Structure formats: C-alpha cells, structure tokens
C-alpha cells in the first residue's frame, strides 16, 4: 500500500492568516502517461462526511472558495488556505487514488489561534 | 445532482455480518465506480473497496477476506457485507462516488454515513 503522511497533525492559525498542510506519499502518485497526480484533498467538519476540495493535486472543485489551493507533484503535496476564515475549522485529509488500494493521510486538525 | 442515501443495521454482535446498502439517484449509475469508506470514532478514513455497474471490484487487502461489495443495477444500489465483525469494525461507514469510469478517481459525492457499533 501507498502510505500517506500528513504534517502537522494539528495546526492553529489566526483568522486572515495563511494555513499550510503537507502530505507526503511513500511512492510517486504521478501517472507518467497522462502527467496527472492522483491526489485529492478533503475537508471534514464534525458530524459530516468529507467534502472534496481539490483533485488531481491542484484542481479546485466547483464552488470551493479560491482561498483553497493545492500544489505539488510526485510524492510531496501541499494544501494552502491563503486567508483563514472561521468556517475553515475542520480536519483535512489527503488521499491517493493511484494504487489499486486507496489510502488516506491521518488527517490534520485546523483550528483558530 | 447525484445523491447517495445509505442504510443498514447499526448495532451488531461480534461474529455477525455487517450489511449496508447505498442508493444512487440523479446521475448515470453505470458511468462511475462506487466505493465504501469507514471511519472509526475520532479516527481517520479507511477505504474498504469499490465496484462498478458490471460488478468489477477492488478491495482493501487488509479487509479482503471478509468483504463483499455487490451491485444491483436495476435499483441503482450497491451494497457492502463485512463478515465476522469485531469491536474493531465499529465505525461510521460511508458510501461515495468515484469520479471516474476507470476506478481511479477522487470521491466527489458521499452518503450521509451510518454508525455501526459492534458490542456483545
């Protein structure tokens, strides 16, 4: 299985400040034939299912605010929230769908400082 | 707009079989793969497996010996069975759509989740 490791496990950021979450995969999730990274980011709030924010490492889903952005390639990826809003408090997960068995990062809990 | 509605028994005894069903509406069932994911209380997400309309499946190797995912295309339903459950299988179980017809894609629509508790 591809192991996904997020850092940090938790993060406290002031309103309006930048939040950065990292995700590292144990092997590359870049598919050479189409040059796509098989990596997604989700936001989960208490009592709700995860919500897809970004797929293919950097493509924002329709309706997701543009303060959310994804970057990276191969084995190292980043989710950035450019200006933290109160409604962004949640747990964030990265997810690889490259291998025959999908795996998720352990999650990063984002709070307001 | 695709909607996933799931149901099934919420309380099981050890050694019983977990059974959940997810109904899909609003989109073409046959164009996508459909997945099950679980989340133990207070913990992270674990992928269980996926299926397409023709019954092609992929399973998490760690659960493969106990998991069966099936599909009923006449009803646009897909189902999960997990045998010989233990307390370690206590979790919220989610169904979700794989945003891909090839079986390799993000999970773009999710069911509401079903809490399954395994207790003597």
Interface residues (C-beta under 8 A of the other chain):
Chain A: X1 X38 X40 X42 X49 X50 X51 X52 X55 X56 X61 X93 X95 X97 X98 X100 X101 X102 X103 X104 X105 X106 X107
Chain B: X35 X44 X45 X46 X47 X58 X59 X60 X61 X94 X96 X98 X99 X100 X104 X105 X106 X107 X108 X110 X111 X112 X113
